[in-house]
Amino acid sequence: MFQPNMFDSHHHLLDMAHKTLENEMDLIGDDEYESKSGTDIMEAPSGDDQDPNQRPKKKRYHRHTQHQIQEMESFFNECPHPDDKQRKELGRRLGLEPLQVKFWFQNKRTQMKAQHERHENTQLRNENDKLREDNIRYKEALTNATCPSCGGPAAIGEMSSMYMMFVNMQIDRISGIASKYAGKPMLSYPHLSPGGGASRSLDLGVGSFGGQVGIGREVFGAADLLRSVSGPTEADKPVIIELAVAAMEELIRMAQAGEPLWIPSISNGAEILSEEEYGTTFPRGIGPKPLGLISEASRESAVVIMNHINLVEILMDVNQWSSVFASIVSRAVTVEVLSTGVAGNHNGALQVMTAEFQVPSPLVPTRENYFVRYCKQHTDGTWAVVDVSLDNLMPTSISRCRRRPSGCLIQELPNGYSKVTWVEHVEIDDRAVHSIYKPLVNSGLAFGAKRWVATLDRQCERLASVMANNISAGDAGVISSPEGRKSMLKLAERMVMSFCSGVGASTAHTWTTLSGSGADDVRVMTRKSMDDPGRPPGFVLSAATSFWLPVSPKRVFDFLRDENSRSQWDILSNGGLVQEMAHIANGRDPGNSVSLLRVNSANSSQSNMLILQESSTDATGSYVMYAPVDIRAMNVVLSGGDPDYLALLPSGFAILPDGPSNEAGGVPEVVGSGGSLLTVAFQILVDSVPTAKLSLASVTTVNSLIKCTVERIKGAVICDTVV
């Protein structure tokens, strides 16, 4: 029989934690004080004249003027912690002593902190009230539960396990909150099991499939995870919160740990995660590794030219995140926002997401994840953003990729810079990866932390270029107008995103192989463009092929981006001379730039056409992307006009190393030959009518075009290298 008294003790424990929390919050409220618009300055005698029994006298209260307050408020919004020089300058400008300015800023910071704590306390009270309501709801549901077979009371073992997990989780959580705000040790409540005994730990079993797991599915034409996933249920949300908190703790320890958790590789200096040590250090986690999956773990650090607040904003906004990491994130959706954080700065923000991660080639299947993202600011000022898979909330799915706690730590540095430490830890079935990409994927360079950090670093440089206003017009072709630069870079950004989204093996579209089964076969797909101001209306054919070249990635990149060698591979230029008309440098490397090219061709139909090209490179890969544009439309863009309505069909190249380099000497487990993996992709408007049918002639033309381009590239770079 069901015994309701068992839950009364749980309710009593929750009441105790609730009262403790409320008492401590009241104490916090009593200690707060309001900042005044003026400043009290204490006059304290010094030396022998000071009487220890005499209380110091207060000077007359100085009330600041409205102008002084407004100026200091404005300065506070930009810099809440001014140094001595800034205080002196501000005091001189406002007719105040530096000490008065110092005290005003101290009071203002205290006032803001008190407001923040009051807001946070209110949220915590509301959250605690909701937990109490959930507790009552679960208790009533279980008390009234009946057996579906006989109609009698349900057995405890069948109905109470979820409630036990819920109660134990809330006891831990409320105890932790009370400890945080009261400064006292965490309340030592025992975890309870359905049988009434104590359990040493709470294993959520997230991602554990308990038995044989079906591994592998068709890469092309697979079920679309991003469209099929619905938001979490109310019963799921407490589990998600607990999992996110545990993932945050694991990420921080993974980012800061050394040996024996991370072991330096003798071969190439990279770090290798000790799986045995990991299992010992993090015994709970998201459950054991499913059968058939292999582990990929990597860590990378870098200093980037962006302040920590903007970085957090990018990571917590799915559109900005997808845009900045367009070469990695092919698609992403925020399924539900569970918390927006406090004080409007994403501290405590929690959101459930789905995303698809790619390598720019049809030969590498994408990785789909359903996960929770949690953002938190820690006491030392460091921000952390962590992802962890929620496979257990999709009982009918078979995971081909699980995301263990992964993400980054962001530390504020002077002058608007930030130090980013990235951890990427996944379990993946990689059997569908083509053999020529295996060394790259197995090394971690394809999806690992190094690629995320390198991409972020390059994009931060690009964003800094967008914001630059002091560009010298000394060099010929440099676009110095801020409005023209921003419009052209915005247009190039859209071109890059369109190219990246159409070159990989995304489940959003299906590639069709034209012939044979070799690695360098051409794959095509069709798209219908309607009511899209960024694309020309009509029937679009996309074609792509990937192949290996025995030439270094830098050599291939320099050849493809150079306008002087373009006539050697670009069939559409008809052998005409290509001249750079304008360019924008957007990174330290000279290969990172946006250019506007003119083809001096005898063909009169091309006289009004220009080519917009962006080239970019970092340690993990390079890109050259381009699209023909109308000269009159580009004149509008260069004058600062809106580039969103200029239609583009981008084509281009993705150049990746064929494996990790052997810089440190020795013989690594997986090493490339120093060659390149090149993906060539074209988009062509077959018909201006979207409902048109694809003809065999169009397919044959595109197939011939891309194969001829490949042969020209091979002939040019290989022959030149041999010579």
N, C-alpha and C positions, 0 to 999 in steps of 0.2 A: 504493500500500500504506500501511497505517496505521503510524505511527512512534511507539512508546511513549516513546522518548528525549525527545521534545519535552516531555512532561509531567514528566520528572525535574527539569528546570531550574525548573519552577514549584514542584515539591515542595521543592526546595532553598531557594527564596525564602521559602516559607511556614515552613520550618524556621528560617531565619535570623530572621524576624520573631518566631516563637514563642520562640526563645531570648532575643532582646532583651527581649521582654515579660516573660519569667520572671525575668530578671536584675534588671530595674527593679522588679518587684513585690517581689523579695527585699530590695532596698535600702530600699523603702518600709517593709517589715516591720521591718527593723533599726532604723529611725529612730523607730519608735513607742515610747511608754513608757506604763506603767500608772499610773493615778491612784491615790493612796493615800487612806485614810480620814481622814488628818490633814493637816497643812500644815507644810512646812519653811520657816521664815522666816530669811533671811540677815541677819546683823548686819554691816553695812559701815560702818567709820569714815568720817568726812567731814573735809574741810579738810586742814590741815597734819598732822594726826595719822595720816593714812592712809599706810601703807608699801606702795609699789607691789610690793615683792618678797614681801610677806606675804599669804598666801591668807586670804580672809575666813573667819571662824569661823561654824559653824552653831550656832544656838540649840538648846536641848533640843527634841526632837521632841514636838509636842503632838498627842495622839490625841483625836479628837472622840468624844463619847459617842454611843451609838446613837440617842438622842433627837435630838441635834443633826443627825446624818446624815439621819434620816428627815425632819425638818423641811426641811432644805435640798434633799433629793431632791424632796419635794413641791413646793417653791417652784420648783425647776429645771424641773419638768414644765410649769409655767405660764409661767415667764419665765426662759429660760436666760441672758439678758443683763441682770441687774439694774443700775439706776443707783446713784449714790452714796447717795441718800436711801433707796432700798430696802435697800442693803447695811447702812447704819447701823441701820435699824429692825430688820432680821433679826438683826444682831449683838447689838443691845440685848436682843431677846427671847430669844436663845439664850446670852447671856453670852459672846460672842466679839467680838474686835476686827474692825472693818470690813475691815482688811487680810487677816485670816484668812478671812473670808467671800469676799473677792475672789479669793484664791488657790484656795480650794476650788472656786469656780465655774470658774476657768480650767482647773484640773485636770480637772474633770468634763467640760467641753466638749472638751478634748483627748482624754479617754478615749472619749467618744462618737464623735468624729471617727475615732479609730483603729479602733474597732469597725466603724464604717461602711465604712472603707476595706478592712479585712480581709474583710468580707462581700462587698464589691464585687469584690475581687481573686479571691476564691474563685469567684464567678460568672463572671468573665472567664476564669479558667483552665479551668473546665468548658466554657465556650462555645468556647474555642480548641481544646480537645480534640475537641469535636464537629465543628468545622470541619476538623480534620485527618482525622477519620473520613470526613466527607463527601467530602473530596478523594480519599481512597483509593478510596471507593466509586465515584465518578465515573470515576476512572482505570481501575479494573477493568472497569467497564461498557463503556467505550469501547474498551478493549484487546480485549475479547472480542466486540465488535460484528461482526455479519455482514450482508452485503447480502441483502435478502429475495428478490432476483431470481435471483442466481447462487449464493448460499451462501458466497461468498468474503468476504474482509475488506472492511469498509465503507470508503468513501472518506472522507478527512479532512474535506473540505468539507461532507459531509452530516451528520457526527456530532459534530464538535468545537466548533461555534460556541457551544452552550450551556455547554460546559465552559470555554471561553475566558472567557466572560462571568463565570462563577462564580469562576474563579481570579483574574481581574483585580479583581473586587469584593472578594474576601477579602484580597488583597494591600493594597488601599486601606484596608480596614477595620482590619486588624491593624496596619498602619503608623500609622494614626490613633490607635489605642489605645496603642501604644508611645510615640508622641509625647506623648499626653496625660499619661501617668504618668511618663515619663522627663524631660519638659521639653526634649526634643531635637527638631530639625527632623524633619519627616515623611520617612520613608525614600523615596528616589526610585527606586522600581521601575518599569520600563517596562511599559505595558499591552501585552499580547500578542494578536495576531490569529491566526486559524486558519492563515494562511499562514506564520506565524513572524515576521512583521514587527511593528513597533510601531504602535500606534494612539494618536492624540493624545487621544481622549476615549472614554468609554463611554456610548453613547447607548442607553438601555434601550428606547426606542421605545414606552414605555407609552402606551396609548391611541391609537396611530397605526394607522389602519385600512388604509392603503396602497391607495388606490383609491377608487372610488365608494362612498359610504355611503348606505344607505337611510335616509332621514329621515322621521320622523313615524309615528305609529301611533294607533289609536283610543284616545282619552282614557279612555272609560268601558268597563269590562269588559276592560281590558288584562291582559297576563300579570302575575302578582304576583311582583315581584322579590324581596320580602322572604321569600317562602316557597320560592322556587326556588333560591336561592343556597346552595351548600355551602361548607365551609371550604377554605382554600388547601391545596394539596399541599405535600409536603416540598420539592419542587423550586422551588415558588413563594416560599417563605419568605425565602431570601436576597435575592431581587429586591425583596420587600416591605420588608425592612429597609433596603436601600440607597435605595429610593425615599423612605421615611419620613425618613431622615437628610437627604437632599437637600431634601425639602419643608420641613423645619424651618429649614434655612438660608435658603431662599427666603422663608418667612413672616417671619422676623426682619428681613430686609432690606426687604421690602415694608412692614412696619409702621413702620420707622424712616426710610425714604427720603423725600426731598422732591422738588423739581424736579431733573431733567426727567422723572423716572418718574411722579410725580403732578403734574398741572397743575391749578391752581385754575380753576374755571369762572367766567367773567365774569358769567354770567347769575344764578346763585343761590348762589354761594360754595361749591358742592360741589367735590369733587376728582374729576378725570377721569384714568384710567390711560392713559398713552401706550403703545399697543400696539407701536409701532415700538421705543420705548425698552425695553419689557419683553422683546421678542424678542431684543434685543441684550444685555441684562443677564443674562437667563436662557436661554441658547441650548439647554440640554439639556431641562429640564423633563419634561413627560409627552408630548411629541411635538406636531406641528402641529395646529392647530384643524381638526377634521373639517368637511367640506363641509356647508353648511346650518346650522351653529351660529353664534350670535352671542355676543360676550363681554359679561359683566357683571362689573364690578369696583368695589368701594367700600371705604372705610376710615372708621372712626368710633372716637372715644375718649370715655370717661366715667369718673367716680369713683363707685363703688358702695359701699353700706354692707354689706360682707361681707369677712371676711379672706381672704387669698389661698389658705390651705389649704382652706377650705370650698369656694371656687370651683373649685379643681382637683378636689376630690372629686365635685362635681356633674357636671363635664364628663366625668369618667372612669367614672361610674356611669350606665349607659344608662337605668335607671329614673328616677333623679333628673333627668337631662338631659331626658328626654321630659316629665317632669312640669313642670319649671320653664319649658320652652319649648313648652308644650302647644299654643299658638296657631300655632306654626311647624312643630313636629315632630309629624306625625300618627301615625307609627309608627316604631319603631327596634328593631333587634336586634343584639346582639353575637354575631357568627358564631363567632369564636375569639379567645381571649386568647393572644397570642404571648409576652408578658412582663408581669408585674405590677409591674415596677420594683424598686428596691432600697430597703431600710430601711423598707418599708411605706408610703412616701409618694408613690407613683406616679412617682417620678423614673426615667425610662427605660421607663415602661409603654407597651405597644404592643398594639393590638387591631384586628381586622378587623371592620367593621360594615356594616350596611345601614340606610338610613333613607329616609323619605319626608317631603318638606317641602311645606307647603301654605299657601295663602291661604284665609281663611274664606269661600269661595264655591264653588258647583258649577261656575262659569263659568271657573275658572282651574285647568288640570290640575296635578296634583302633580308634584314633581320627585323622582325616585328615584336614589339613589346607592349604589354599592358602593365602600367606601373603607377606608383604614387611618387610624387615629387614633394619634398619637404625642405623648407628654407628656415634657417635660424641664425640669429646673431648671438655669439657667445660672449661671456663676460670680458674676455680680453680684446673685444672689438672685432674679432675674426668672424666672417660670415661663412656659412656652409650650406650647400645645396646638394641634396642626396636623392637618388632614384632607387627604387627597389621593386621587383616584379610582384604582381598580384595574381599569379597563376591559379591560386586556390579559389579565387572568385569566379573562375571560368571552368567549372567541372567538366564541361563537354569538350573542351579544347585539348589539343595535344601540343605542348610547347616545343618548338624547335629551337627556342632561344630564351634563356632565363637571365634576368639582370639582377645579380646580387648587388648589395649596396655599392653604388657607383656615383661619382659626382666630383665636386671640387670644394676646396677651401680657398677663401679669398682674403688676403691680408692687405690692409691699407698701407701704402707707401707715400713718401713726399711727392709733391709736384704732380699729383693726379695719376700716378702709376699704382699698379697693384701686383702683388705676387700671387700667382694661381698655382695650386697643387692639385693635380687631377688624378683620380683613381678610376680605372675602368675594369670591371670584374664581371664577366659573363660566362654562362655555360651554353654551349652551342653544338648543334649537329651540323658539321661542315662538309658532309659527304657530297653535297650537290655542287660544291665549288669546283670550277674547271681546273684541270691539273696545272695549267700555266700560272694560275693565280694562287695555288696552294701555298708556296713558300711565303708569299706576301701576307696572306691571311693568317697562316700559322705563326708568323713572327709577331703578330699583334700590330703591325704598321697599318693594316687596312682599317681596323675598327678600334684600335687601342688608344690609350691616353696620349701618346705622342702626336697622333693625328688630330685629336681634339684640341690640344694646346697649340700646335702649329697653326691650325686653322684660325683659332681665336686670336693669336698674335698677329697674323696677317690681316684679319678683318679689323682689328683695332687700329692698325696702321691705315687701313683704307678709310675708316670712319674719321680718323684724325685728318686725313686729306680732304674729306668732304667739308669739314668744319674750318679748314684753313682759309684765312682772309688776306694774308700778307704775302701772296705769291708774286715773285718778280717776273716781269714780262721781258727780261733781258734775252732769253733764248728764243729763237725763232720757233713758232708753233706752240708755245706754251699758252694755255688758256688762263689768263690772269683774272678775268671777271669772276667774282664769287658766285654770281647768279648763274653764269654760264657753266662754271665748274660743277655746281650742285646739280643742275639739270642734266648735264651729260653723264655724271656719275650715277645719278638715279636711273637713267635710261640703261646704262651699262649693267647696273645691279639687276634690273629686271631681265636683261638678256642672260646673265649668268644663271639666275634662278630657273629660267625657262630651259636652258641647256641642261643643267644638272637634273632637273625633274624628268627629263625625257630620255636620258642616256642609260639609266640603270635598269635593273630587273624588277622594277616596282610591281606589286600585285595590282596596281591601279590600271595597268594595261598588259596586253599579251603580245609578246614578240613572236613572229613567225620566221622560221629559218628557210631561206630561199633554196639552199642546195647543200648536199653532203652533210658531214658530221664533224668537220675539222674545226679547229679553234678560230680560224680566220674567216669563217662563213659570214655572209651578210644576213643580218636579221632586220626585219621591217615590221612596222606597225602603222596603222592609219588613225587619224583623228579628224573629227568634224568640228570646225571652228565657226561658232555662231554667236553673235552679240558679245564678242570679246574685243574691246577696244585695243587691247595689246597685241592681238594677232590679226592677220588679214583674214577676212571671211572666206570660207571655202573648205575644200577637201585636202588635208595635209598628209603627206607621206613622210614618215621618219625612217631612217635607215642607219644602222650602226654595225661596226665590226671591231673586234679586239684581236690583237696579235702581238707577238714578241719580236723585238729588234735587238740585235747584238751590239747596241750602241747605248752609251750612258744617257740617262734621262736629261741631263743638262744639255748635252749635244743636240738631242731631238728638240728640246724646248727652244733653244736659241735659233735653230734652223726654222722652225715653224712660225715663230713670232717676228722674224726679221722680214721687213717688207721687201728687201732686196732679193731675197730668195723665194718670194711667194710665187713668182711665175713658174718655178720649177715643179710645183705640185698643184696649183690652183687652176684647174681646167677652165673654170668660168671666166678667168681673167683674160683668156685667149692670148696668152703670151705678152700682154701689155705691160708697160712699166708701171709699177705701183709706188706711189709717193705718199709719205706721211704729211698730212696737212696740219694736224694739231695733235697734242698729246697732254695727258695729265699723269704725272708720277704719283703713285699712291702707295709707296712703301720704300724701305731702305734698299732692297734689291732693285737694280735697274730693270729687271724683268717684270716688275709689278707696275703696270701702267695701263691707261686707257688711251687708245689712239683713234684718229679719224683718218682713213686712207682714201686716196683717189686712184682709180685705175685709168691710166691714159691709154685707152683702147681706140682702135680705128672704128670699132662698132659704134655707130651713132646712138643706138638704143641704150648704151651704157653711159652716155655722157652726163646724164643727170643723176647718176648713182654714186654713192660713197659707201665705204665699208666701216662700220663701227667695230672695233676690236678691243677686247680686254685680255691681257695676259697676266698670269699670276703664278707664283712659285713659292714653295716652302720645302722643308726637309722631307716631307712625306709625299709630295706630288706637285704637278704643275698642270696648268690649263691654258689653252689658247682658244678663245671663243669669239665668233664674229657673226655679223649679220649685215646684209645690204640695207641701206637707208636712203631715202630720197633727199637730195641736196637742199631743197626748199624747206622740208620739214626740219632738217638739222640746223638750218640757219635760225629757225624759231627756237630750237633747243639751246643753241649757243648764245642766244639773246636772253636766256633765262626763262623761256616759255615752258609750259607744262609738257613733260615728255610722255605722259601716260597714254596719250592717244596716238603715238607713233607706233605703227604695227611692225612687229619683228618676227622673223623666223630664224632663230640662231642655229648655227652649225659650229663645229669645232673639234678640239682634240683634248683628251685627258691622258696625261703622261705619268705613269707610276713606276717606281723601281720594281725589279722582278724579285726582290727580297731584301733583307737587311744587309748593310755593308759590313765588311769585316775589318773595321778601323782599328780595333785593339789587337789584331793578330790572333793566331790560334785557329782552331777549326770549330765554328759554331754549329749548333745542331741543324739550323736551317739558314742557309746563306744564299743570296742571289749571285748571279754571275757578273753583275755590273751592267746588265742589259736593261731594257725598258719594256714595259707593257703599255702599248699605245691603243687607245680607243678612238676611232674616227666616227663621227656622227653627222648626218646631214638631215635638214628638214626642208622639204620642197612643197610648194603649193601646186598640187596636181590639177585642181579645177577650182574656179572661183565660186562654184555652186556647192554648198555643203552637202547636198543630197546626192551628189554625183557618185557614180560607181567607179571603182578602181579598175583600170584597164591593164591588160597584160603588157602593153607597150610601155606604160608608165613604170611598171615594176622592172622591166628589162632595162629601161633607161637609167633608173636609179642604181640598179645593181651594177651596171657597167660603169657608171660615174664613180661610185665608191671604190670599186676594184681598181679602176685606172688610177685614182688618187693614191691608193695604197701602194701600187707598184711604183709610182713616181717617187713617193716618199722613201720607200725602201732603196730604190736605185740611187737617189741623191745622197742620203745620209750614210749608207753602207759603203758606197764607192768612195765618197769623200773621206771616210774614216780609214779605209784601206790605203788610199793614196797618202 
